Amino acid sequence: MQEKKTSKRPTINDIARESGYSKTAVSFAFNDSTRISEKARLQILDTAHRLGYIPDPMARNFSLRRHLSIGFLLPQIVQYSLSNPYTQQVMLGIGSVCEKYGYTLTLIPPLNESVALAVRNAAVDGLITLGMQVGMDIVSIMQARQLSYVTIDGTADVQMPSVNIDDEQAAYDLMSLVLENGHRSIAIINLNDDSLCSTTKTDSVPVRRMRGFFKALSEYGILPSSVPICISECTLEDGEVQALKILELAQRPTCIVTMSDIVAIGCILAIKDRGLSVPNDISVVGFDDINEASLIEPQLTTVRQPAIEKGRLAAEALFHKIHNEPLQSVHIQMPHSLMKRKSLSSFN
């Protein structure tokens, strides 16, 4: 029969007194059972159950010198980060691996608009970031804390394990497809560099993709300086805002090339709201191939990149680092492909 619980929370001292074992043995029963006999472990756990004892996770983690949690450093404030289906898919991949290893996943947005402050205060055993680059303040902070870390869509550097696609090539392929379909009057919606890239932007994802766009345009004799470029937050609502700006240009382009599906979908909604047709009046292409890309009407032409798999591989690499296991590859470059759908018309 279970003993009646009192209002006072039972402690390991109570378990030690009731079971006849030392406090050290009680601690081993919960944290390192290999150091006591099976008989002692079972008796201690039975006593804890009778007393209604639940270990304090903070105290347990302090004892183990682990938090049993992985941090996912959000590139923007929560409002923007969780509105982007691409980021959500990355999180799904990370979360599945955390579950496998018995860890929780902690979302870490910028703290008081400071990513560095968020990293300093994160109670985690390792970090996964989106878009981190060598030379950033947060890199030195993680190294000082001896935190393991992996970046997705970041700089491929010997000191920084990463999971990427070839963003420049993918952007080149997308713009080439637009140009092959006869479009010459094109507008680009660039992505606003996130908080991780506030100081070092030389190799951020937007920069790499813009290089690919410009390379393709140059091959067709189109000066990049002649192409109107808008900058957008990675949200549906801002995609609508930027599309309306583009529609108000003196010369309306025949195609809008974006760096994000959720932005492209916002464009399609805004264009329709103005009584225009996609792609008959204006084409729109995206980047990511989120689930919604094939559900919007018309279905979105886009670049497919494996977001869930990116998250999964990054998390697996991080756990290898946490457990001091060798990595099969420090840098993983994943394939991309073009998804040709109905939002891009032929303008020949």
C-alpha positions as CSV (number, residue, x, y, z in Angstrom):
1,M,0.0,0.0,0.0
2,Q,1.4,3.4,-1.0
3,E,2.2,5.7,1.9
4,K,0.1,8.8,2.3
5,K,1.9,11.8,0.8
6,T,2.5,14.8,2.9
7,S,2.6,18.4,1.7
8,K,6.3,18.4,2.1
9,R,8.2,17.3,-0.9
10,P,10.3,14.1,-0.1
11,T,14.0,14.3,-0.6
12,I,16.9,11.9,-1.1
13,N,17.5,12.2,2.6
14,D,14.1,10.7,3.2
15,I,14.7,7.9,0.7
16,A,18.1,7.2,2.3
17,R,16.6,7.0,5.8
18,E,13.6,4.8,4.8
19,S,15.6,2.5,2.5
20,G,18.7,2.1,4.8
21,Y,21.1,3.1,2.0
22,S,23.4,6.2,1.8
23,K,22.5,9.4,-0.1
24,T,25.3,8.5,-2.5
25,A,23.7,5.1,-3.3
26,V,20.3,6.9,-3.7
27,S,21.9,9.2,-6.2
28,F,23.5,6.3,-8.1
29,A,20.1,4.6,-8.3
30,F,18.7,7.5,-10.3
31,N,21.8,8.7,-12.2
32,D,24.3,5.8,-12.6
33,S,22.8,2.5,-11.6
34,T,25.8,0.6,-12.8
35,R,27.6,1.6,-9.6
36,I,25.2,-0.2,-7.2
37,S,23.7,-3.7,-7.1
38,E,20.4,-4.4,-8.8
39,K,18.9,-5.3,-5.4
40,A,19.9,-1.9,-4.0
41,R,18.6,-0.1,-7.0
42,L,15.2,-1.8,-6.9
43,Q,14.8,-1.3,-3.1
44,I,15.7,2.4,-3.5
45,L,13.3,2.9,-6.4
46,D,10.6,1.1,-4.5
47,T,11.1,3.4,-1.5
48,A,11.1,6.5,-3.7
49,H,7.8,5.3,-5.3
50,R,6.2,4.8,-1.9
51,L,7.2,8.3,-0.7
52,G,6.1,9.9,-4.0
53,Y,9.5,11.1,-4.8
54,I,10.2,12.7,-8.2
55,P,13.8,13.7,-9.0
56,D,14.4,17.4,-9.6
57,P,15.5,17.5,-13.2
58,M,17.6,20.6,-12.7
59,A,19.5,18.9,-9.8
60,R,19.8,15.7,-11.8
61,N,21.2,17.5,-14.8
62,F,23.6,19.4,-12.6
63,S,24.8,16.2,-11.1
64,L,25.3,14.7,-14.6
65,R,26.7,17.9,-16.0
66,R,24.2,17.6,-18.8
67,H,20.9,19.4,-19.7
68,L,19.6,16.6,-21.9
69,S,18.4,19.2,-24.3
70,I,19.5,20.4,-27.8
71,G,19.1,24.0,-28.7
72,F,17.8,25.2,-32.1
73,L,18.9,28.8,-32.5
74,L,16.1,30.5,-34.4
75,P,17.4,32.9,-37.1
76,Q,14.6,35.4,-36.4
77,I,12.2,36.3,-33.7
78,V,9.7,33.5,-32.9
79,Q,6.9,35.4,-34.8
80,Y,8.8,35.1,-38.1
81,S,10.7,31.9,-37.6
82,L,7.7,29.7,-36.8
83,S,5.7,31.3,-39.6
84,N,8.1,29.8,-42.2
85,P,7.1,26.2,-43.1
86,Y,10.7,25.6,-44.2
87,T,12.0,26.3,-40.7
88,Q,9.2,24.1,-39.3
89,Q,10.3,21.2,-41.5
90,V,13.9,21.6,-40.3
91,M,12.6,21.4,-36.8
92,L,10.7,18.2,-37.5
93,G,13.9,16.6,-38.6
94,I,15.8,17.8,-35.6
95,G,13.0,16.8,-33.2
96,S,12.8,13.2,-34.5
97,V,16.5,12.7,-33.7
98,C,16.2,14.3,-30.2
99,E,13.4,11.9,-29.5
100,K,15.6,9.0,-30.5
101,Y,18.3,10.0,-28.1
102,G,15.9,10.9,-25.2
103,Y,16.6,14.7,-25.4
104,T,14.3,17.6,-25.5
105,L,14.4,20.3,-28.2
106,T,14.7,23.9,-26.9
107,L,13.9,26.7,-29.3
108,I,16.2,29.7,-28.8
109,P,15.1,33.0,-30.3
110,P,17.3,36.1,-30.1
111,L,17.2,37.3,-26.4
112,N,16.5,41.1,-26.1
113,E,17.4,41.2,-29.9
114,S,20.8,39.6,-29.2
115,V,21.7,36.2,-30.5
116,A,24.9,36.3,-28.5
117,L,23.0,36.8,-25.2
118,A,20.7,33.9,-26.1
119,V,23.7,31.6,-26.7
120,R,25.3,32.7,-23.4
121,N,22.2,31.8,-21.4
122,A,21.1,28.6,-23.3
123,A,20.8,25.6,-21.0
124,V,21.6,23.0,-23.6
125,D,24.2,20.5,-24.4
126,G,24.6,21.5,-28.1
127,L,23.3,23.9,-30.7
128,I,22.0,23.7,-34.2
129,T,21.8,27.0,-36.1
130,L,20.4,28.2,-39.4
131,G,22.8,30.3,-41.5
132,M,25.7,30.6,-39.1
133,Q,29.0,31.8,-40.5
134,V,32.6,31.7,-39.4
135,G,33.8,34.8,-37.6
136,M,30.5,35.5,-35.8
137,D,30.5,36.4,-32.1
138,I,28.3,33.4,-31.3
139,V,31.0,31.0,-32.6
140,S,33.5,32.3,-30.0
141,I,30.9,32.1,-27.3
142,M,30.0,28.5,-28.1
143,Q,33.7,27.6,-28.2
144,A,34.3,29.3,-24.8
145,R,31.4,27.3,-23.4
146,Q,32.7,24.2,-25.1
147,L,29.3,23.6,-26.7
148,S,29.1,21.3,-29.7
149,Y,27.4,23.0,-32.6
150,V,26.3,22.3,-36.2
151,T,25.0,24.7,-38.8
152,I,22.3,24.3,-41.5
153,D,22.6,26.6,-44.5
154,G,25.8,28.1,-43.0
155,T,29.4,28.4,-44.0
156,A,31.3,25.2,-44.8
157,D,34.4,25.5,-42.7
158,V,36.8,23.0,-41.1
159,Q,35.8,24.1,-37.6
160,M,32.1,24.2,-38.3
161,P,30.1,21.0,-39.3
162,S,27.4,22.0,-41.8
163,V,24.5,20.6,-43.8
164,N,23.7,22.5,-47.0
165,I,22.6,22.4,-50.5
166,D,24.6,24.3,-53.2
167,D,22.5,27.5,-52.9
168,E,24.3,29.3,-55.7
169,Q,23.8,26.5,-58.1
170,A,20.2,26.0,-57.1
171,A,19.5,29.7,-57.7
172,Y,21.3,29.6,-61.0
173,D,19.2,26.6,-62.1
174,L,16.0,28.4,-61.1
175,M,16.8,31.6,-62.9
176,S,18.0,29.7,-65.9
177,L,14.6,27.9,-66.1
178,V,12.8,31.3,-66.0
179,L,15.1,32.6,-68.8
180,E,14.7,29.5,-70.9
181,N,11.0,30.1,-70.8
182,G,11.5,33.4,-72.5
183,H,11.2,35.8,-69.6
184,R,13.4,38.9,-69.8
185,S,11.5,41.4,-67.6
186,I,12.1,39.9,-64.1
187,A,11.8,41.1,-60.5
188,I,13.6,39.4,-57.6
189,I,12.5,39.3,-54.0
190,N,15.6,38.8,-51.9
191,L,15.5,37.7,-48.3
192,N,16.4,40.0,-45.4
193,D,19.6,38.7,-43.8
194,D,18.5,37.3,-40.4
195,S,19.9,38.1,-37.0
196,L,22.7,35.6,-37.3
197,C,24.1,37.5,-40.3
198,S,23.9,40.9,-38.7
199,T,27.7,41.4,-38.9
200,T,29.1,38.9,-41.5
201,K,27.1,38.8,-44.7
202,T,29.7,37.8,-47.3
203,D,28.5,34.2,-47.6
204,S,25.0,34.2,-46.3
205,V,22.3,32.2,-48.1
206,P,20.7,35.3,-49.7
207,V,24.2,36.4,-50.9
208,R,24.9,32.9,-52.4
209,R,21.5,32.7,-54.1
210,M,21.9,36.2,-55.5
211,R,25.2,35.2,-57.0
212,G,23.4,32.3,-58.8
213,F,20.7,34.6,-60.0
214,F,23.1,37.2,-61.4
215,K,25.3,34.5,-63.1
216,A,22.3,33.3,-65.0
217,L,21.1,36.8,-65.9
218,S,24.5,37.7,-67.2
219,E,24.7,34.7,-69.5
220,Y,21.5,36.1,-71.2
221,G,23.0,39.6,-71.5
222,I,20.8,41.1,-68.7
223,L,22.5,43.5,-66.4
224,P,21.8,42.7,-62.7
225,S,21.6,46.5,-62.1
226,S,18.6,46.6,-64.5
227,V,16.6,44.1,-62.4
228,P,14.3,45.5,-59.7
229,I,15.1,43.8,-56.3
230,C,12.8,43.9,-53.2
231,I,13.9,42.7,-49.8
232,S,11.4,40.7,-47.7
233,E,11.0,39.0,-44.4
234,C,10.3,35.4,-44.9
235,T,6.6,35.5,-44.3
236,L,3.4,35.2,-46.2
237,E,2.3,38.7,-45.3
238,D,5.5,40.3,-46.5
239,G,5.3,38.4,-49.7
240,E,2.0,40.0,-50.3
241,V,3.4,43.4,-49.5
242,Q,6.4,43.0,-51.9
243,A,4.2,41.7,-54.7
244,L,2.0,44.9,-54.5
245,K,5.2,47.0,-54.8
246,I,6.2,45.1,-57.9
247,L,2.8,45.4,-59.5
248,E,3.1,49.2,-59.1
249,L,6.3,49.4,-61.1
250,A,6.1,51.5,-64.3
251,Q,7.0,48.4,-66.3
252,R,5.4,45.3,-64.8
253,P,7.7,42.3,-65.0
254,T,6.6,39.1,-66.5
255,C,8.0,36.9,-63.7
256,I,8.7,37.3,-60.0
257,V,11.6,35.2,-58.8
258,T,11.7,34.7,-55.0
259,M,14.0,33.0,-52.5
260,S,11.2,31.4,-50.4
261,D,8.1,29.5,-51.2
262,I,6.1,31.2,-48.4
263,V,7.0,34.6,-49.9
264,A,6.1,33.3,-53.4
265,I,2.7,32.1,-52.2
266,G,2.1,35.5,-50.6
267,C,2.8,37.0,-54.1
268,I,0.3,34.7,-55.8
269,L,-2.4,35.7,-53.3
270,A,-1.7,39.4,-53.7
271,I,-1.7,39.1,-57.5
272,K,-5.0,37.3,-57.5
273,D,-6.5,39.8,-55.1
274,R,-5.7,42.5,-57.8
275,G,-7.7,40.6,-60.3
276,L,-4.7,39.3,-62.2
277,S,-3.9,35.8,-63.2
278,V,-0.8,33.6,-62.4
279,P,0.8,32.8,-64.7
280,N,-1.1,34.4,-67.6
281,D,-0.5,37.9,-66.5
282,I,2.6,37.3,-64.4
283,S,4.6,34.2,-63.4
284,V,5.9,33.5,-59.9
285,V,8.6,31.0,-58.8
286,G,9.8,30.0,-55.3
287,F,12.4,28.2,-53.4
288,D,12.2,25.3,-50.8
289,D,9.2,23.1,-52.1
290,I,7.3,23.3,-48.9
291,N,4.0,21.2,-48.8
292,E,1.9,24.3,-49.6
293,A,3.8,24.8,-52.9
294,S,1.8,21.9,-54.5
295,L,-1.4,22.9,-52.8
296,I,-1.6,26.6,-53.9
297,E,-3.4,27.3,-57.2
298,P,-1.6,27.4,-59.5
299,Q,0.9,25.0,-58.1
300,L,4.3,26.6,-57.6
301,T,7.4,26.1,-59.7
302,T,10.2,26.0,-57.2
303,V,13.5,24.5,-56.0
304,R,13.1,21.4,-53.9
305,Q,15.5,21.1,-51.0
306,P,15.2,18.4,-48.3
307,A,14.4,20.4,-45.2
308,I,13.4,17.6,-42.9
309,E,16.4,15.5,-43.9
310,K,18.7,18.6,-43.3
311,G,17.4,18.8,-39.8
312,R,17.8,15.1,-39.2
313,L,21.4,14.9,-40.5
314,A,22.4,18.0,-38.6
315,A,21.0,16.6,-35.3
316,E,22.7,13.2,-35.9
317,A,26.0,15.0,-36.5
318,L,25.5,17.0,-33.3
319,F,24.9,13.9,-31.2
320,H,28.1,12.4,-32.6
321,K,30.0,15.4,-31.5
322,I,28.4,15.4,-28.0
323,H,29.3,11.8,-27.6
324,N,32.8,12.4,-29.0
325,E,32.2,10.1,-31.9
326,P,33.9,10.7,-35.3
327,L,31.8,12.2,-38.1
328,Q,31.6,10.4,-41.4
329,S,31.6,13.8,-43.1
330,V,32.2,17.2,-41.6
331,H,30.2,18.9,-44.4
332,I,27.2,17.3,-46.0
333,Q,26.0,18.8,-49.3
334,M,22.5,17.6,-50.1
335,P,21.0,17.4,-53.6
336,H,18.4,19.9,-54.9
337,S,16.1,19.7,-57.9
338,L,13.7,21.9,-59.9
339,M,10.0,21.3,-59.5
340,K,8.4,22.5,-62.7
341,R,4.7,23.4,-62.1
342,K,2.0,25.7,-63.4
343,S,3.0,29.1,-61.9
344,L,5.7,29.6,-64.6
345,S,4.4,30.2,-68.1
346,S,6.4,30.2,-71.4
347,F,6.9,33.7,-72.7
348,N,8.5,32.7,-76.0
